[in-house]
């Protein structure tokens, strides 16, 4: 799971879909959660919820 979190962090750093000023805050929070094994499931849940909200938008744009 920790490898997946590292992959998520890299994707966040590389994407232009997230505002540059928000990236450090998101990455900081993920790194805080990564330190807590119990919080890994919380990160996954938040990312899944985020994706559920954004997937229709990306689909409309033809990116999914």
DOZA-29316 format. One record per atom (N, C-alpha, C, O, CB): x, y, z; residue number from 1; atom name. Coordinates in Angstrom, 2 decimals. Glycine has a CB too. Example, Ala and Ser with C-alpha at 12.3 -4.5 7.8 and 13.67 -1.06 7.14 Angstrom:
<recs>
+---------+---------+---------+-----+-------+
!       x !       y !       z ! num ! atome !
+---------+---------+---------+-----+-------+
!   13.19 !   -5.69 !    7.80 !   1 !     N !
!   12.30 !   -4.50 !    7.80 !   1 !    CA !
!   13.20 !   -3.30 !    7.80 !   1 !     C !
!   14.24 !   -3.32 !    8.46 !   1 !     O !
!   11.31 !   -4.47 !    9.05 !   1 !    CB !
!   12.85 !   -2.25 !    7.08 !   2 !     N !
!   13.67 !   -1.06 !    7.14 !   2 !    CA !
!   12.90 !    0.03 !    7.87 !   2 !     C !
!   13.41 !    1.14 !    8.04 !   2 !     O !
!   14.08 !   -0.60 !    5.72 !   2 !    CB !
+---------+---------+---------+-----+-------+
</recs>
This chain:
<recs>
+---------+---------+---------+-----+-------+
!       x !       y !       z ! num ! atome !
+---------+---------+---------+-----+-------+
!    0.82 !   -1.19 !    0.00 !   1 !     N !
!    0.00 !    0.00 !    0.00 !   1 !    CA !
!    0.87 !    1.26 !    0.00 !   1 !     C !
!    0.53 !    2.25 !   -0.64 !   1 !     O !
!   -0.93 !    0.00 !    1.20 !   1 !    CB !
!    1.98 !    1.20 !    0.72 !   2 !     N !
!    2.84 !    2.39 !    0.78 !   2 !    CA !
!    3.42 !    2.72 !   -0.59 !   2 !     C !
!    3.67 !    3.88 !   -0.89 !   2 !     O !
!    3.97 !    2.18 !    1.80 !   2 !    CB !
!    3.65 !    1.69 !   -1.41 !   3 !     N !
!    4.14 !    1.94 !   -2.76 !   3 !    CA !
!    3.07 !    2.67 !   -3.58 !   3 !     C !
!    3.39 !    3.55 !   -4.38 !   3 !     O !
!    4.53 !    0.60 !   -3.45 !   3 !    CB !
!    1.83 !    2.31 !   -3.37 !   4 !     N !
!    0.74 !    2.98 !   -4.08 !   4 !    CA !
!    0.63 !    4.44 !   -3.66 !   4 !     C !
!    0.33 !    5.31 !   -4.48 !   4 !     O !
!   -0.60 !    2.25 !   -3.82 !   4 !    CB !
!    0.87 !    4.70 !   -2.39 !   5 !     N !
!    0.82 !    6.08 !   -1.92 !   5 !    CA !
!    1.93 !    6.89 !   -2.58 !   5 !     C !
!    1.71 !    8.04 !   -2.97 !   5 !     O !
!    0.95 !    6.13 !   -0.37 !   5 !    CB !
!    3.13 !    6.31 !   -2.70 !   6 !     N !
!    4.22 !    7.00 !   -3.38 !   6 !    CA !
!    3.86 !    7.29 !   -4.83 !   6 !     C !
!    4.19 !    8.35 !   -5.36 !   6 !     O !
!    5.51 !    6.17 !   -3.31 !   6 !    CB !
!    3.18 !    6.35 !   -5.47 !   7 !     N !
!    2.74 !    6.55 !   -6.85 !   7 !    CA !
!    1.74 !    7.70 !   -6.92 !   7 !     C !
!    1.80 !    8.52 !   -7.84 !   7 !     O !
!    2.12 !    5.26 !   -7.41 !   7 !    CB !
!    0.83 !    7.76 !   -5.97 !   8 !     N !
!   -0.16 !    8.84 !   -5.93 !   8 !    CA !
!    0.54 !   10.19 !   -5.77 !   8 !     C !
!    0.18 !   11.16 !   -6.43 !   8 !     O !
!   -1.18 !    8.61 !   -4.78 !   8 !    CB !
!    1.52 !   10.24 !   -4.90 !   9 !     N !
!    2.25 !   11.49 !   -4.68 !   9 !    CA !
!    2.94 !   11.93 !   -5.97 !   9 !     C !
!    2.90 !   13.11 !   -6.32 !   9 !     O !
!    3.29 !   11.32 !   -3.54 !   9 !    CB !
!    3.56 !   11.00 !   -6.67 !  10 !     N !
!    4.22 !   11.34 !   -7.94 !  10 !    CA !
!    3.21 !   11.86 !   -8.95 !  10 !     C !
!    3.48 !   12.83 !   -9.66 !  10 !     O !
!    4.96 !   10.12 !   -8.50 !  10 !    CB !
!    2.05 !   11.22 !   -9.02 !  11 !     N !
!    1.02 !   11.66 !   -9.97 !  11 !    CA !
!    0.49 !   13.04 !   -9.61 !  11 !     C !
!    0.22 !   13.86 !  -10.49 !  11 !     O !
!   -0.14 !   10.66 !  -10.01 !  11 !    CB !
!    0.35 !   13.31 !   -8.32 !  12 !     N !
!   -0.09 !   14.63 !   -7.88 !  12 !    CA !
!    0.94 !   15.68 !   -8.29 !  12 !     C !
!    0.59 !   16.75 !   -8.77 !  12 !     O !
!   -0.31 !   14.66 !   -6.35 !  12 !    CB !
!    2.21 !   15.36 !   -8.10 !  13 !     N !
!    3.28 !   16.30 !   -8.47 !  13 !    CA !
!    3.29 !   16.58 !   -9.97 !  13 !     C !
!    3.59 !   17.70 !  -10.38 !  13 !     O !
!    4.64 !   15.76 !   -8.04 !  13 !    CB !
!    2.97 !   15.58 !  -10.78 !  14 !     N !
!    3.07 !   15.71 !  -12.23 !  14 !    CA !
!    1.82 !   16.27 !  -12.90 !  14 !     C !
!    1.90 !   16.79 !  -14.01 !  14 !     O !
!    3.39 !   14.38 !  -12.81 !  14 !    CB !
!    0.68 !   16.17 !  -12.26 !  15 !     N !
!   -0.58 !   16.55 !  -12.91 !  15 !    CA !
!   -0.74 !   18.07 !  -13.03 !  15 !     C !
!   -0.25 !   18.83 !  -12.20 !  15 !     O !
!   -1.75 !   15.97 !  -12.15 !  15 !    CB !
!   -1.43 !   18.47 !  -14.06 !  16 !     N !
!   -1.79 !   19.87 !  -14.19 !  16 !    CA !
!   -3.28 !   20.07 !  -13.87 !  16 !     C !
!   -3.82 !   21.16 !  -14.07 !  16 !     O !
!   -1.47 !   20.39 !  -15.60 !  16 !    CB !
!   -3.93 !   19.04 !  -13.38 !  17 !     N !
!   -5.35 !   19.09 !  -13.03 !  17 !    CA !
!   -5.57 !   19.64 !  -11.62 !  17 !     C !
!   -6.69 !   19.98 !  -11.25 !  17 !     O !
!   -5.97 !   17.69 !  -13.16 !  17 !    CB !
!   -4.49 !   19.71 !  -10.83 !  18 !     N !
!   -4.57 !   20.23 !   -9.47 !  18 !    CA !
!   -3.79 !   21.54 !   -9.45 !  18 !     C !
!   -2.69 !   21.62 !  -10.00 !  18 !     O !
!   -4.00 !   19.20 !   -8.41 !  18 !    CB !
!   -4.35 !   22.55 !   -8.83 !  19 !     N !
!   -3.70 !   23.85 !   -8.76 !  19 !    CA !
!   -2.34 !   23.72 !   -8.06 !  19 !     C !
!   -2.23 !   23.04 !   -7.04 !  19 !     O !
!   -4.60 !   24.87 !   -8.01 !  19 !    CB !
!   -1.31 !   24.37 !   -8.61 !  20 !     N !
!    0.04 !   24.26 !   -8.03 !  20 !    CA !
!    0.10 !   24.63 !   -6.55 !  20 !     C !
!    0.88 !   24.05 !   -5.79 !  20 !     O !
!    0.98 !   25.14 !   -8.79 !  20 !    CB !
!   -0.70 !   25.59 !   -6.13 !  21 !     N !
!   -0.66 !   25.99 !   -4.72 !  21 !    CA !
!   -1.30 !   24.96 !   -3.80 !  21 !     C !
!   -1.05 !   24.96 !   -2.60 !  21 !     O !
!   -1.35 !   27.32 !   -4.54 !  21 !    CB !
!   -2.13 !   24.07 !   -4.34 !  22 !     N !
!   -2.77 !   23.03 !   -3.53 !  22 !    CA !
!   -1.91 !   21.78 !   -3.41 !  22 !     C !
!   -2.05 !   21.03 !   -2.44 !  22 !     O !
!   -4.11 !   22.67 !   -4.12 !  22 !    CB !
!   -1.04 !   21.54 !   -4.36 !  23 !     N !
!   -0.23 !   20.31 !   -4.37 !  23 !    CA !
!    0.56 !   20.11 !   -3.08 !  23 !     C !
!    0.50 !   19.03 !   -2.50 !  23 !     O !
!    0.71 !   20.33 !   -5.54 !  23 !    CB !
!    1.32 !   21.11 !   -2.61 !  24 !     N !
!    2.09 !   20.89 !   -1.38 !  24 !    CA !
!    1.21 !   20.54 !   -0.19 !  24 !     C !
!    1.60 !   19.73 !    0.65 !  24 !     O !
!    2.91 !   22.12 !   -1.06 !  24 !    CB !
!    0.04 !   21.15 !   -0.10 !  25 !     N !
!   -0.86 !   20.86 !    1.01 !  25 !    CA !
!   -1.37 !   19.43 !    0.96 !  25 !     C !
!   -1.43 !   18.74 !    1.98 !  25 !     O !
!   -2.04 !   21.84 !    1.01 !  25 !    CB !
!   -1.74 !   18.99 !   -0.24 !  26 !     N !
!   -2.23 !   17.62 !   -0.41 !  26 !    CA !
!   -1.12 !   16.63 !   -0.10 !  26 !     C !
!   -1.33 !   15.65 !    0.63 !  26 !     O !
!   -2.75 !   17.40 !   -1.86 !  26 !    CB !
!    0.06 !   16.87 !   -0.64 !  27 !     N !
!    1.19 !   15.96 !   -0.42 !  27 !    CA !
!    1.59 !   15.94 !    1.05 !  27 !     C !
!    1.91 !   14.88 !    1.59 !  27 !     O !
!    2.40 !   16.38 !   -1.29 !  27 !    CB !
!    1.57 !   17.09 !    1.70 !  28 !     N !
!    1.90 !   17.14 !    3.12 !  28 !    CA !
!    0.93 !   16.28 !    3.93 !  28 !     C !
!    1.34 !   15.52 !    4.80 !  28 !     O !
!    1.87 !   18.59 !    3.64 !  28 !    CB !
!   -0.36 !   16.40 !    3.63 !  29 !     N !
!   -1.38 !   15.62 !    4.36 !  29 !    CA !
!   -1.19 !   14.13 !    4.10 !  29 !     C !
!   -1.29 !   13.32 !    5.02 !  29 !     O !
!   -2.80 !   16.06 !    3.95 !  29 !    CB !
!   -0.92 !   13.77 !    2.86 !  30 !     N !
!   -0.70 !   12.35 !    2.53 !  30 !    CA !
!    0.52 !   11.83 !    3.29 !  30 !     C !
!    0.49 !   10.72 !    3.82 !  30 !     O !
!   -0.51 !   12.16 !    1.00 !  30 !    CB !
!    1.58 !   12.62 !    3.34 !  31 !     N !
!    2.78 !   12.19 !    4.07 !  31 !    CA !
!    2.51 !   12.04 !    5.56 !  31 !     C !
!    3.04 !   11.13 !    6.20 !  31 !     O !
!    3.92 !   13.18 !    3.86 !  31 !    CB !
!    1.69 !   12.91 !    6.12 !  32 !     N !
!    1.31 !   12.76 !    7.53 !  32 !    CA !
!    0.54 !   11.46 !    7.73 !  32 !     C !
!    0.81 !   10.71 !    8.67 !  32 !     O !
!    0.46 !   13.96 !    7.99 !  32 !    CB !
!   -0.41 !   11.19 !    6.85 !  33 !     N !
!   -1.20 !    9.96 !    6.97 !  33 !    CA !
!   -0.34 !    8.74 !    6.76 !  33 !     C !
!   -0.56 !    7.71 !    7.40 !  33 !     O !
!   -2.34 !    9.97 !    5.97 !  33 !    CB !
!    0.63 !    8.83 !    5.88 !  34 !     N !
!    1.48 !    7.68 !    5.57 !  34 !    CA !
!    2.23 !    7.21 !    6.81 !  34 !     C !
!    2.53 !    6.02 !    6.95 !  34 !     O !
!    2.48 !    8.03 !    4.46 !  34 !    CB !
!    2.52 !    8.13 !    7.70 !  35 !     N !
!    3.24 !    7.78 !    8.92 !  35 !    CA !
!    2.40 !    6.93 !    9.87 !  35 !     C !
!    2.93 !    6.24 !   10.74 !  35 !     O !
!    3.70 !    9.04 !    9.63 !  35 !    CB !
!    1.12 !    7.00 !    9.70 !  36 !     N !
!    0.21 !    6.25 !   10.56 !  36 !    CA !
!   -0.39 !    5.10 !    9.75 !  36 !     C !
!   -1.16 !    5.32 !    8.82 !  36 !     O !
!   -0.91 !    7.16 !   11.14 !  36 !    CB !
!   -0.04 !    3.89 !   10.11 !  37 !     N !
!   -0.54 !    2.74 !    9.36 !  37 !    CA !
!   -2.05 !    2.69 !    9.31 !  37 !     C !
!   -2.63 !    2.30 !    8.29 !  37 !     O !
!   -0.01 !    1.46 !    9.96 !  37 !    CB !
!   -2.71 !    3.06 !   10.39 !  38 !     N !
!   -4.17 !    3.03 !   10.40 !  38 !    CA !
!   -4.76 !    4.06 !    9.44 !  38 !     C !
!   -5.87 !    3.88 !    8.93 !  38 !     O !
!   -4.70 !    3.28 !   11.81 !  38 !    CB !
!   -4.03 !    5.11 !    9.21 !  39 !     N !
!   -4.55 !    6.18 !    8.36 !  39 !    CA !
!   -4.46 !    5.85 !    6.88 !  39 !     C !
!   -5.08 !    6.53 !    6.06 !  39 !     O !
!   -3.79 !    7.45 !    8.63 !  39 !    CB !
!   -3.72 !    4.82 !    6.52 !  40 !     N !
!   -3.61 !    4.46 !    5.10 !  40 !    CA !
!   -4.99 !    4.19 !    4.51 !  40 !     C !
!   -5.28 !    4.63 !    3.40 !  40 !     O !
!   -2.71 !    3.21 !    4.93 !  40 !    CB !
!   -5.81 !    3.50 !    5.24 !  41 !     N !
!   -7.16 !    3.23 !    4.73 !  41 !    CA !
!   -7.96 !    4.53 !    4.60 !  41 !     C !
!   -8.81 !    4.65 !    3.72 !  41 !     O !
!   -7.90 !    2.25 !    5.65 !  41 !    CB !
!   -7.69 !    5.49 !    5.48 !  42 !     N !
!   -8.37 !    6.78 !    5.39 !  42 !    CA !
!   -7.95 !    7.52 !    4.11 !  42 !     C !
!   -8.78 !    8.14 !    3.45 !  42 !     O !
!   -8.07 !    7.65 !    6.63 !  42 !    CB !
!   -6.67 !    7.45 !    3.78 !  43 !     N !
!   -6.18 !    8.08 !    2.55 !  43 !    CA !
!   -6.85 !    7.45 !    1.34 !  43 !     C !
!   -7.32 !    8.15 !    0.44 !  43 !     O !
!   -4.64 !    7.96 !    2.45 !  43 !    CB !
!   -6.89 !    6.14 !    1.33 !  44 !     N !
!   -7.51 !    5.43 !    0.21 !  44 !    CA !
!   -8.97 !    5.83 !    0.08 !  44 !     C !
!   -9.45 !    6.09 !   -1.02 !  44 !     O !
!   -7.38 !    3.91 !    0.39 !  44 !    CB !
!   -9.68 !    5.89 !    1.18 !  45 !     N !
!  -11.09 !    6.27 !    1.16 !  45 !    CA !
!  -11.26 !    7.69 !    0.63 !  45 !     C !
!  -12.14 !    7.94 !   -0.20 !  45 !     O !
!  -11.69 !    6.15 !    2.56 !  45 !    CB !
!  -10.45 !    8.62 !    1.10 !  46 !     N !
!  -10.56 !   10.01 !    0.64 !  46 !    CA !
!  -10.24 !   10.12 !   -0.85 !  46 !     C !
!  -10.90 !   10.86 !   -1.57 !  46 !     O !
!   -9.64 !   10.93 !    1.45 !  46 !    CB !
!   -9.22 !    9.38 !   -1.31 !  47 !     N !
!   -8.89 !    9.43 !   -2.73 !  47 !    CA !
!   -9.98 !    8.80 !   -3.58 !  47 !     C !
!  -10.29 !    9.29 !   -4.67 !  47 !     O !
!   -7.56 !    8.72 !   -2.98 !  47 !    CB !
!  -10.58 !    7.71 !   -3.10 !  48 !     N !
!  -11.68 !    7.09 !   -3.83 !  48 !    CA !
!  -12.87 !    8.05 !   -3.91 !  48 !     C !
!  -13.50 !    8.17 !   -4.97 !  48 !     O !
!  -12.10 !    5.77 !   -3.16 !  48 !    CB !
!  -13.19 !    8.71 !   -2.81 !  49 !     N !
!  -14.29 !    9.67 !   -2.81 !  49 !    CA !
!  -14.00 !   10.83 !   -3.75 !  49 !     C !
!  -14.88 !   11.29 !   -4.48 !  49 !     O !
!  -14.56 !   10.20 !   -1.39 !  49 !    CB !
!  -12.76 !   11.30 !   -3.73 !  50 !     N !
!  -12.35 !   12.39 !   -4.63 !  50 !    CA !
!  -12.51 !   11.95 !   -6.08 !  50 !     C !
!  -13.01 !   12.71 !   -6.91 !  50 !     O !
!  -10.88 !   12.81 !   -4.35 !  50 !    CB !
!  -12.08 !   10.72 !   -6.38 !  51 !     N !
!  -12.19 !   10.22 !   -7.74 !  51 !    CA !
!  -13.65 !   10.09 !   -8.16 !  51 !     C !
!  -14.00 !   10.42 !   -9.29 !  51 !     O !
!  -11.48 !    8.88 !   -7.88 !  51 !    CB !
!  -14.51 !    9.61 !   -7.27 !  52 !     N !
!  -15.93 !    9.48 !   -7.59 !  52 !    CA !
!  -16.55 !   10.82 !   -7.95 !  52 !     C !
!  -17.45 !   10.89 !   -8.79 !  52 !     O !
!  -16.68 !    8.85 !   -6.42 !  52 !    CB !
!  -16.06 !   11.89 !   -7.32 !  53 !     N !
!  -16.57 !   13.22 !   -7.64 !  53 !    CA !
!  -16.04 !   13.72 !   -8.98 !  53 !     C !
!  -16.75 !   14.39 !   -9.72 !  53 !     O !
!  -16.21 !   14.19 !   -6.53 !  53 !    CB !
!  -14.79 !   13.41 !   -9.28 !  54 !     N !
!  -14.15 !   13.97 !  -10.47 !  54 !    CA !
!  -14.24 !   13.10 !  -11.71 !  54 !     C !
!  -14.10 !   13.60 !  -12.83 !  54 !     O !
!  -12.73 !   14.22 !  -10.17 !  54 !    CB !
!  -14.47 !   11.82 !  -11.55 !  55 !     N !
!  -14.52 !   10.92 !  -12.71 !  55 !    CA !
!  -15.52 !   11.38 !  -13.77 !  55 !     C !
!  -15.18 !   11.38 !  -14.95 !  55 !     O !
!  -14.87 !    9.52 !  -12.25 !  55 !    CB !
!  -16.75 !   11.77 !  -13.39 !  56 !     N !
!  -17.69 !   12.22 !  -14.43 !  56 !    CA !
!  -17.18 !   13.45 !  -15.20 !  56 !     C !
!  -17.42 !   13.58 !  -16.40 !  56 !     O !
!  -19.03 !   12.55 !  -13.80 !  56 !    CB !
!  -16.48 !   14.32 !  -14.51 !  57 !     N !
!  -15.93 !   15.51 !  -15.17 !  57 !    CA !
!  -14.87 !   15.10 !  -16.18 !  57 !     C !
!  -14.87 !   15.57 !  -17.32 !  57 !     O !
!  -15.33 !   16.50 !  -14.14 !  57 !    CB !
!  -13.96 !   14.21 !  -15.76 !  58 !     N !
!  -12.91 !   13.74 !  -16.67 !  58 !    CA !
!  -13.52 !   12.96 !  -17.83 !  58 !     C !
!  -13.03 !   13.05 !  -18.96 !  58 !     O !
!  -11.90 !   12.85 !  -15.92 !  58 !    CB !
!  -14.59 !   12.22 !  -17.57 !  59 !     N !
!  -15.25 !   11.45 !  -18.63 !  59 !    CA !
!  -15.87 !   12.40 !  -19.65 !  59 !     C !
!  -15.78 !   12.15 !  -20.85 !  59 !     O !
!  -16.33 !   10.52 !  -18.03 !  59 !    CB !
!  -16.49 !   13.46 !  -19.18 !  60 !     N !
!  -17.08 !   14.44 !  -20.10 !  60 !    CA !
!  -16.03 !   15.07 !  -21.00 !  60 !     C !
!  -16.29 !   15.39 !  -22.16 !  60 !     O !
!  -17.82 !   15.53 !  -19.32 !  60 !    CB !
!  -14.84 !   15.24 !  -20.46 !  61 !     N !
!  -13.75 !   15.85 !  -21.22 !  61 !    CA !
!  -13.03 !   14.83 !  -22.10 !  61 !     C !
!  -12.13 !   15.18 !  -22.86 !  61 !     O !
!  -12.76 !   16.51 !  -20.26 !  61 !    CB !
!  -13.44 !   13.55 !  -21.98 !  62 !     N !
!  -12.83 !   12.50 !  -22.77 !  62 !    CA !
!  -11.48 !   12.04 !  -22.24 !  62 !     C !
!  -10.67 !   11.50 !  -22.99 !  62 !     O !
!  -12.68 !   12.95 !  -24.19 !  62 !    CB !
!  -11.23 !   12.27 !  -20.94 !  63 !     N !
!   -9.95 !   11.90 !  -20.36 !  63 !    CA !
!   -9.97 !   10.56 !  -19.64 !  63 !     C !
!   -8.94 !   10.10 !  -19.14 !  63 !     O !
!   -9.51 !   12.96 !  -19.43 !  63 !    CB !
!  -11.14 !    9.95 !  -19.58 !  64 !     N !
!  -11.25 !    8.64 !  -18.90 !  64 !    CA !
!  -11.59 !    7.59 !  -19.93 !  64 !     C !
!  -11.73 !    6.41 !  -19.59 !  64 !     O !
!  -12.32 !    8.66 !  -17.76 !  64 !    CB !
+---------+---------+---------+-----+-------+
</recs>
